[in-house]
Amino acid sequence: MADTLTITDNRTGQKYELPIQEGTIRTTDLKQIKAGPGDTGLMTYDPAFLNTAACRSAITFIDGDKGILEYRGYPIEQLAEHCNYLEVAYLILFGELPTEAQLNTWDDAITQHTLLHENVKKLMEGFQYDAHPMGIFISTVGALSTLYRDAKQVFDQEARNRQCVRLIAKVASIAGYSYRHSIGRNYVYPDNDLSFTGNFLNMLFKMTELKYRPNPVLERALDILFILHADHEQNCSTTAMRVIGSSHVDPYSAIAGAAAALWGPLHGGANEAVLRMLEGIGSKNNVPAFIARVKAGDGRLMGFGHRIYKSYDPRATIIKRIADEVFEVTGRNPLLDIALELERIALQDEYFVTRKLYPNVDFYSGLIYQAMGFPKDFFPVLFAIPRTAGWFAHWEELLRDSEQKIARPRQIYLGPKRREFLPRDKRT
Ligand code: SDX
């Protein structure tokens, strides 16, 4: 049997033979299918890209039915068990796990770039004290494009490497500063003796002690959460990164756009929405009534469902295990009982089962963040920090892909047919 698709256009009786490659047909092969002269040829119509491959990528593999997630071929469970975040960021960005020497060089490079230009601090001072930290994050990352003029040289590999190190390092510092700004405390400068995640906690929580010492259990738990959030193939924000990057704008501006997409409650803003949902439910006894409202179409069970995972999100399984370790240190988050009851009921309820709705990465992560002392509106920022590695890796892959051009989809036009201009005095 040939790897082709035979199409008969019943409007003309014409047959077409289209090649099938890597499980796809090229949409542009459909343009030859015309009903008659003047016809521009068939397009496909796929709102929200439910069944459209927009690129070929070697970074992350997901099997939604089997609940499989692999970065560059390595199962997420093994990476979460054995690696630290910077090691995984290296894998995602450069395609291989680093040797000890490569990891040390990489770690040093990131450490050397954690400082922010003093002007960036002045910029952040301009935000209201209670400004949402994700809004501060998006604005400040975008503003970095005004600092690093070499970022516009998107086809200069050395320039790209410099922006990569700057971004991986500085998004954590920007996040730290935005948090300190929101609670009216002084900015904490990076401590180069600490790990990437330990230093992040330092920039957030250091008080008057001479040297901040992160709790090793919390430091490791957050590091694993960063690993789990580092990439997820063509999700909404990564697609935004690729679309914006396709115009060859600098990576800071593209990442600001990607972070804006991540902020939506249907995407990375879901972790904050889950906590607000749990607090709104208030107690286990109110769970059945809440579930009934969701089934009646009144709101969604935030943290449940996924476009790709039609079984348990493998990241949620790992996060649930980490939660127990964190609560050993911080004390159990009382909202966990409500979350567990929601999951128990939803996993046996026909409404959720038939729609294949399972807990996703956002369902339990917020409980950990809250127990670690993060405010709810900081949760999307905690998602954006590690996802910067994935966004940058996809941006690099896009620029190296000779098939890619500026993103410019087509449309089905529904507007008025051509009509003549109507002078103002003739309009009704
Ligand atoms: C992330 O893409 C990624 O990889 C994202 C991510 C990543 O790492 O980048 O994994 C991170 O964004 C995780 C998702 C976080 N979002 C939420 O938890 C918000 C709640 N979930 C949903 O809104 C929803 O499940 C989505 C957005 C995640 C997926 O939506 P789809 O694939 O577009 O599905 P849909 O909206 O078409 O829903 C299909 C059906 C509908 O019912 P019917 O119209 O068929 O009757 O399922 C229902 C929906 O109403 N449904 C839900 C639901 N999610 C879907 N009903 C109740 N609660 C939910 N959470």
Boltz pocket constraint, residues with backbone or C-beta under 6 A from the ligand:
constraints:
  - pocket:
      binder: B
      contacts: [[A, 228], [A, 229], [A, 231], [A, 232], [A, 234], [A, 235], [A, 236], [A, 265], [A, 266], [A, 267], [A, 268], [A, 270], [A, 294], [A, 299], [A, 300], [A, 301], [A, 302], [A, 303], [A, 304], [A, 305], [A, 306], [A, 307], [A, 308], [A, 355], [A, 357], [A, 360], [A, 361], [A, 362]]
      max_distance: 6.0
